[in-house]
Amino acid sequence: MPTILTAASGVVVVVVLYLVTVNFDLLTGATATAAVVMLAVIYGVAVIGMVMAWVYRSRRPDVYARIGRDDAAALEDPTP
């Protein structure tokens, strides 16, 4: 059952991304050129983030393990 739900949510995400991409100029009110540039930046940042995560996972697993963690309290100096 979890596999089916994961696949279904993946399909929903892909459909939503497609609809947002096709109608981006309507959603933002930007010109066609500006919409293309904004979409390129958005998707480019996402791809760069995925590549960096892959690199960290293979070359720096300690950094990869900390992605998304809230360890700010552990980094604070315990002395007042």
Buried (B, 14 or more C-beta within 10 A) or exposed (E): EEEEEEEEEEEEEEEEEEEEEEEBBEEEEBEEEEBEEBBEEEEEEEEEEEEEEEEBEEEEEEEBEEEEEEEEEEEEEEEE
